[in-house]
Amino acid sequence: MPNSCKEIRQELVDCLLKSDCVVVKRHTVKECLQTENTDDVPRECHSIRRSFFECRRGLLDMRTRFRGNTS
């Protein structure tokens, strides 16, 4: 994975590791990402997940592939 998305990915993992989904309910990070129950995962984690998605999508977009991600 390119360096431009690694920081966002790590931030997402750290956020999920602190969430009730992992700490209280003892789910894995992967299970918390796939779950539809948003009460156990804070809004901050959802916004970080969206940023990570946008970063990954930017890597596949041919227009930004040559210029690189802006963030």
DOVEXPA-66856 format. One record per residue: z, x, y of N, C-alpha, C in turn; residue in three letters. Coordinates in steps of 0.05 Angstrom, whole numbers. Each point is the difference from the previous one (the first is absolute). Layout:
<nukol n_c3="Z" n_c1="X" n_c2="Y" ca_c3="Z" ca_c1="X" ca_c2="Y" c_c3="Z" c_c1="X" c_c2="Y" residuo="ALA"/>
...
REM end
This chain:
<nukol n_c3="0" n_c1="17" n_c2="-24" ca_c3="0" ca_c1="-17" ca_c2="24" c_c3="0" c_c1="18" c_c2="25" residuo="MET"/>
<nukol n_c3="-17" n_c1="-6" n_c2="19" ca_c3="-1" ca_c1="16" ca_c2="24" c_c3="27" c_c1="-1" c_c2="16" residuo="PRO"/>
<nukol n_c3="4" n_c1="21" n_c2="15" ca_c3="25" ca_c1="3" ca_c2="15" c_c3="5" c_c1="-22" c_c2="20" residuo="ASN"/>
<nukol n_c3="-21" n_c1="-13" n_c2="10" ca_c3="3" ca_c1="-20" ca_c2="21" c_c3="16" c_c1="-24" c_c2="-10" residuo="SER"/>
<nukol n_c3="0" n_c1="-6" n_c2="-25" ca_c3="15" ca_c1="-24" ca_c2="-11" c_c3="25" c_c1="7" c_c2="-14" residuo="CYS"/>
<nukol n_c3="5" n_c1="26" n_c2="-6" ca_c3="24" ca_c1="8" ca_c2="-15" c_c3="26" c_c1="-7" c_c2="14" residuo="LYS"/>
<nukol n_c3="0" n_c1="4" n_c2="27" ca_c3="25" ca_c1="-5" ca_c2="15" c_c3="6" c_c1="-30" c_c2="0" residuo="GLU"/>
<nukol n_c3="-20" n_c1="-17" n_c2="3" ca_c3="4" ca_c1="-29" ca_c2="0" c_c3="9" c_c1="-9" c_c2="-27" residuo="ILE"/>
<nukol n_c3="-11" n_c1="11" n_c2="-21" ca_c3="7" ca_c1="-7" ca_c2="-27" c_c3="29" c_c1="7" c_c2="-6" residuo="ARG"/>
<nukol n_c3="9" n_c1="24" n_c2="9" ca_c3="27" ca_c1="9" ca_c2="-4" c_c3="20" c_c1="-18" c_c2="16" residuo="GLN"/>
<nukol n_c3="-8" n_c1="-7" n_c2="24" ca_c3="16" ca_c1="-18" ca_c2="16" c_c3="3" c_c1="-28" c_c2="-13" residuo="GLU"/>
<nukol n_c3="-21" n_c1="-9" n_c2="-13" ca_c3="1" ca_c1="-26" ca_c2="-14" c_c3="19" c_c1="2" c_c2="-24" residuo="LEU"/>
<nukol n_c3="-2" n_c1="22" n_c2="-15" ca_c3="17" ca_c1="3" ca_c2="-23" c_c3="30" c_c1="2" c_c2="9" residuo="VAL"/>
<nukol n_c3="5" n_c1="15" n_c2="21" ca_c3="28" ca_c1="3" ca_c2="10" c_c3="11" c_c1="-27" c_c2="9" residuo="ASP"/>
<nukol n_c3="-17" n_c1="-16" n_c2="13" ca_c3="8" ca_c1="-26" ca_c2="9" c_c3="7" c_c1="-18" c_c2="-23" residuo="CYS"/>
<nukol n_c3="-17" n_c1="0" n_c2="-21" ca_c3="5" ca_c1="-17" ca_c2="-23" c_c3="24" c_c1="9" c_c2="-16" residuo="LEU"/>
<nukol n_c3="5" n_c1="26" n_c2="-1" ca_c3="24" ca_c1="10" ca_c2="-14" c_c3="26" c_c1="-9" c_c2="13" residuo="LEU"/>
<nukol n_c3="-1" n_c1="-6" n_c2="26" ca_c3="24" ca_c1="-10" ca_c2="14" c_c3="2" c_c1="-30" c_c2="0" residuo="LYS"/>
<nukol n_c3="-20" n_c1="-14" n_c2="-10" ca_c3="-1" ca_c1="-29" ca_c2="1" c_c3="18" c_c1="-12" c_c2="-22" residuo="SER"/>
<nukol n_c3="7" n_c1="-26" n_c2="4" ca_c3="16" ca_c1="-14" ca_c2="-20" c_c3="-14" c_c1="-3" c_c2="-26" residuo="ASP"/>
<nukol n_c3="-26" n_c1="-1" n_c2="1" ca_c3="-16" ca_c1="-3" ca_c2="-25" c_c3="6" c_c1="23" c_c2="-19" residuo="CYS"/>
<nukol n_c3="3" n_c1="24" n_c2="10" ca_c3="5" ca_c1="23" ca_c2="-17" c_c3="30" c_c1="4" c_c2="-4" residuo="VAL"/>
<nukol n_c3="15" n_c1="-1" n_c2="22" ca_c3="29" ca_c1="7" ca_c2="0" c_c3="16" c_c1="-21" c_c2="-15" residuo="VAL"/>
<nukol n_c3="-4" n_c1="-25" n_c2="7" ca_c3="17" ca_c1="-22" ca_c2="-11" c_c3="-12" c_c1="-11" c_c2="-26" residuo="VAL"/>
<nukol n_c3="-26" n_c1="-6" n_c2="0" ca_c3="-12" ca_c1="-13" ca_c2="-23" c_c3="-10" c_c1="20" c_c2="-21" residuo="LYS"/>
<nukol n_c3="1" n_c1="26" n_c2="6" ca_c3="-8" ca_c1="21" ca_c2="-19" c_c3="-28" c_c1="-2" c_c2="-10" residuo="ARG"/>
<nukol n_c3="-19" n_c1="-8" n_c2="18" ca_c3="-28" ca_c1="1" ca_c2="-7" c_c3="-12" c_c1="27" c_c2="7" residuo="HIS"/>
<nukol n_c3="-22" n_c1="6" n_c2="-11" ca_c3="-14" ca_c1="25" ca_c2="7" c_c3="-15" c_c1="-5" c_c2="27" residuo="THR"/>
<nukol n_c3="-8" n_c1="22" n_c2="12" ca_c3="-16" ca_c1="-2" ca_c2="25" c_c3="-26" c_c1="-15" c_c2="-5" residuo="VAL"/>
<nukol n_c3="-12" n_c1="5" n_c2="-23" ca_c3="-25" ca_c1="-13" ca_c2="-6" c_c3="4" c_c1="-30" c_c2="-3" residuo="LYS"/>
<nukol n_c3="22" n_c1="-8" n_c2="-14" ca_c3="5" ca_c1="-29" ca_c2="-3" c_c3="6" c_c1="-13" c_c2="27" residuo="GLU"/>
<nukol n_c3="13" n_c1="14" n_c2="18" ca_c3="6" ca_c1="-11" ca_c2="26" c_c3="-25" c_c1="-4" c_c2="17" residuo="CYS"/>
<nukol n_c3="-19" n_c1="18" n_c2="-4" ca_c3="-26" ca_c1="-3" ca_c2="14" c_c3="-16" c_c1="-23" c_c2="-10" residuo="LEU"/>
<nukol n_c3="2" n_c1="-6" n_c2="-26" ca_c3="-16" ca_c1="-21" ca_c2="-12" c_c3="13" c_c1="-27" c_c2="2" residuo="GLN"/>
<nukol n_c3="25" n_c1="-1" n_c2="6" ca_c3="15" ca_c1="-26" ca_c2="1" c_c3="-9" c_c1="-17" c_c2="24" residuo="THR"/>
<nukol n_c3="1" n_c1="-25" n_c2="-4" ca_c3="-7" ca_c1="-19" ca_c2="22" c_c3="25" c_c1="-8" c_c2="16" residuo="GLU"/>
<nukol n_c3="24" n_c1="6" n_c2="-11" ca_c3="25" ca_c1="-6" ca_c2="14" c_c3="5" c_c1="19" c_c2="23" residuo="ASN"/>
<nukol n_c3="-4" n_c1="-9" n_c2="24" ca_c3="1" ca_c1="17" ca_c2="24" c_c3="29" c_c1="3" c_c2="10" residuo="THR"/>
<nukol n_c3="19" n_c1="-15" n_c2="-11" ca_c3="27" ca_c1="1" ca_c2="10" c_c3="14" c_c1="26" c_c2="-7" residuo="ASP"/>
<nukol n_c3="-8" n_c1="12" n_c2="-22" ca_c3="13" ca_c1="25" ca_c2="-9" c_c3="-12" c_c1="25" c_c2="13" residuo="ASP"/>
<nukol n_c3="-23" n_c1="-3" n_c2="12" ca_c3="-14" ca_c1="23" ca_c2="12" c_c3="-1" c_c1="-5" c_c2="30" residuo="VAL"/>
<nukol n_c3="11" n_c1="18" n_c2="17" ca_c3="0" ca_c1="-4" ca_c2="29" c_c3="-27" c_c1="-1" c_c2="12" residuo="PRO"/>
<nukol n_c3="-2" n_c1="-13" n_c2="23" ca_c3="-26" ca_c1="-2" ca_c2="14" c_c3="-11" c_c1="27" c_c2="8" residuo="ARG"/>
<nukol n_c3="18" n_c1="19" n_c2="5" ca_c3="-8" ca_c1="27" ca_c2="7" c_c3="-17" c_c1="12" c_c2="-23" residuo="GLU"/>
<nukol n_c3="9" n_c1="-4" n_c2="-24" ca_c3="-15" ca_c1="10" ca_c2="-23" c_c3="-28" c_c1="-13" c_c2="-3" residuo="CYS"/>
<nukol n_c3="-1" n_c1="-26" n_c2="7" ca_c3="-26" ca_c1="-13" ca_c2="-1" c_c3="-19" c_c1="11" c_c2="21" residuo="HIS"/>
<nukol n_c3="11" n_c1="6" n_c2="24" ca_c3="-18" ca_c1="11" ca_c2="20" c_c3="-9" c_c1="28" c_c2="-7" residuo="SER"/>
<nukol n_c3="18" n_c1="16" n_c2="-13" ca_c3="-8" ca_c1="27" ca_c2="-9" c_c3="-21" c_c1="-3" c_c2="-22" residuo="ILE"/>
<nukol n_c3="4" n_c1="-19" n_c2="-17" ca_c3="-20" ca_c1="-5" ca_c2="-22" c_c3="-27" c_c1="-6" c_c2="12" residuo="ARG"/>
<nukol n_c3="0" n_c1="-17" n_c2="21" ca_c3="-25" ca_c1="-7" ca_c2="13" c_c3="-14" c_c1="25" c_c2="12" residuo="ARG"/>
<nukol n_c3="17" n_c1="17" n_c2="13" ca_c3="-11" ca_c1="25" ca_c2="12" c_c3="-11" c_c1="18" c_c2="-22" residuo="SER"/>
<nukol n_c3="13" n_c1="1" n_c2="-23" ca_c3="-10" ca_c1="17" ca_c2="-22" c_c3="-27" c_c1="-11" c_c2="-10" residuo="PHE"/>
<nukol n_c3="-1" n_c1="-27" n_c2="-2" ca_c3="-25" ca_c1="-12" ca_c2="-8" c_c3="-23" c_c1="6" c_c2="19" residuo="PHE"/>
<nukol n_c3="6" n_c1="-2" n_c2="26" ca_c3="-20" ca_c1="6" ca_c2="20" c_c3="-9" c_c1="29" c_c2="-1" residuo="GLU"/>
<nukol n_c3="19" n_c1="18" n_c2="-5" ca_c3="-6" ca_c1="29" ca_c2="-3" c_c3="-19" c_c1="4" c_c2="-23" residuo="CYS"/>
<nukol n_c3="7" n_c1="-11" n_c2="-23" ca_c3="-16" ca_c1="3" ca_c2="-24" c_c3="-28" c_c1="-12" c_c2="4" residuo="ARG"/>
<nukol n_c3="-1" n_c1="-23" n_c2="13" ca_c3="-26" ca_c1="-13" ca_c2="5" c_c3="-17" c_c1="17" c_c2="19" residuo="ARG"/>
<nukol n_c3="13" n_c1="13" n_c2="19" ca_c3="-14" ca_c1="18" ca_c2="18" c_c3="-13" c_c1="23" c_c2="-14" residuo="GLY"/>
<nukol n_c3="12" n_c1="9" n_c2="-22" ca_c3="-12" ca_c1="22" ca_c2="-16" c_c3="-26" c_c1="-8" c_c2="-14" residuo="LEU"/>
<nukol n_c3="-2" n_c1="-26" n_c2="-6" ca_c3="-24" ca_c1="-10" ca_c2="-14" c_c3="-22" c_c1="-10" c_c2="19" residuo="LEU"/>
<nukol n_c3="8" n_c1="-5" n_c2="25" ca_c3="-19" ca_c1="-10" ca_c2="19" c_c3="-19" c_c1="23" c_c2="8" residuo="ASP"/>
<nukol n_c3="-25" n_c1="-3" n_c2="-4" ca_c3="-20" ca_c1="21" ca_c2="5" c_c3="0" c_c1="8" c_c2="30" residuo="MET"/>
<nukol n_c3="5" n_c1="-18" n_c2="17" ca_c3="0" ca_c1="7" ca_c2="29" c_c3="22" c_c1="19" c_c2="7" residuo="ARG"/>
<nukol n_c3="24" n_c1="-4" n_c2="-12" ca_c3="23" ca_c1="18" ca_c2="7" c_c3="2" c_c1="23" c_c2="-19" residuo="THR"/>
<nukol n_c3="-15" n_c1="0" n_c2="-21" ca_c3="3" ca_c1="21" ca_c2="-20" c_c3="-7" c_c1="28" c_c2="11" residuo="ARG"/>
<nukol n_c3="-20" n_c1="0" n_c2="17" ca_c3="-9" ca_c1="26" ca_c2="12" c_c3="18" c_c1="7" c_c2="24" residuo="PHE"/>
<nukol n_c3="10" n_c1="-19" n_c2="13" ca_c3="16" ca_c1="5" ca_c2="24" c_c3="30" c_c1="4" c_c2="-7" residuo="ARG"/>
<nukol n_c3="8" n_c1="-11" n_c2="-23" ca_c3="28" ca_c1="1" ca_c2="-8" c_c3="16" c_c1="-24" c_c2="11" residuo="GLY"/>
<nukol n_c3="23" n_c1="-4" n_c2="-11" ca_c3="17" ca_c1="-22" ca_c2="10" c_c3="10" c_c1="7" c_c2="27" residuo="ASN"/>
<nukol n_c3="3" n_c1="-20" n_c2="17" ca_c3="8" ca_c1="5" ca_c2="28" c_c3="30" c_c1="5" c_c2="2" residuo="THR"/>
<nukol n_c3="16" n_c1="-9" n_c2="-19" ca_c3="29" ca_c1="4" ca_c2="3" c_c3="9" c_c1="23" c_c2="-17" residuo="SER"/>
REM end
